[in-house]
Amino acid sequence: MEPEMVEQPQAPRLEPELPNGMEKVQARELERRSKLNIEELNRIEDEDVLDKMLDRTTDFEERRLIRNAMRELRQRKRDQREKERDQRLQEMRSQAAAGRASHATETTTTQSTQSADGLAHSTVTKTERLVQSSDGTKTSRTTTMESSYVKRSDNGNSTLVQTKSSYSSSSKKTGSIFDREDESTSRQSSLAALERRQAEKKKELMKAQSLPKTSAAQARKAMMEKLQKEGGSLPNPAAARTTVQRSSSFGVPNANSIKQMLLDWCRAKTRGYEHVDIQNFSSSWSDGMAFCALVHNFFPEAFDYSQLTPQNRRHNFEVAFSSAEKHADCPQLLDVEDMVRMREPDWKCVYTYIQEFYRCLVQKGLVKTKKS
């Protein structure tokens, strides 16, 4: 018989006991260390440093703390930016309000004169009031004139005459963004003035259209003959008579065909010129290059066309109109300021001006006709 093996019960493994209260001390130390880490993370103001710390650590709790610190840092930066922006806006408003504040100076001068016999006495008082904003953007001047005249007669009676007159002027420079609302009324008035000027200019152009019948008829006939010569004669005389039937509204041969032939004539005379493509009497003439090309075709010595650019519209209009007036005696029926302000000029205005320019060329013999 084999002896039975009896397992002896093992004594339980005892952990070393900590002194009384040691566990509480370690728990407080761990909690204090965690709080210290949070405080240290909150003191870091560079997001790149926190990003590098996040890459180095693998502990979940530490990564959570670092992410929280990054979110709080971003929020602090956003709040700081908002605060700085509000401060700047407040400073700008304060400066604008200070700019609106003004100080006034007033000067008064009095001049008195008396007649030789002492019976008449006159007094003139001049008062000038100058109001200027503290930043110098606005200035207003008011002048008031007061005069009095006293004349005594031999019988002791006196006559008193008093007059008073005043006038004012103001000026304003470009101010801050808070002052731009004040410019809306002035812009509206300038637009109204522009519309009035355009209406007056149209009236002048309509008057210019009422030329003497003989000269107008000759000019139109010469233009038609010139266009027929350049573009080829019409198939037969009957067709030619058909294209120049009189219109009861204008009293001229078929106004639409005349307009088209004049447009074709302008296109033929400006062919080959850079930046010129005449398709109508409105937008094709908006930059002034077509006017310059048409004038330069007849007067090449008047100016250098190669120096002109479509961007310098005002200069183009001035060169074309002044050259046409100087060399062709063509009156400046179009105003440079109106042409610059309008993106697309009125076709009636341009059409009338080209008609006048053509008539002047006929009178000078630069456009050959059968009669000439």
Secondary structure, 3 states (H helix, E strand, C coil): CCCCCCCCCCCCCCCCCCCCCHHHHHHHHHHHHHHHHHHHHHHCCCHHHHHHHHHHCCCHHHHHHHHHHHHHHHHHHHHHHHHHHHHHHHHHHHHHHHHHCEEEEEEEEEEEEECCCCCEEEEEEEEEEEEEECCCCEEEEEEEEEEEEEEECCCCCEEEEEEEEEEEEEEECCCCCCCHHHHHHHHHHHHHHHHHHHHHHHHHHHHHHCCCHHHHHHHHHHHHHHHHHHHCCCCCHHHHHHHCCECCCCCCECHHHHHHHHHHHHHHHCCCCCCCCCCCCCHHHCCCHHHHHHHHHHCCCCCCHHHCCCCCHHHHHHHHHHHHHHHHCCCCCCCHHHHHHCCCCCHHHHHHHHHHHHHHHHHCCCCCCCCC
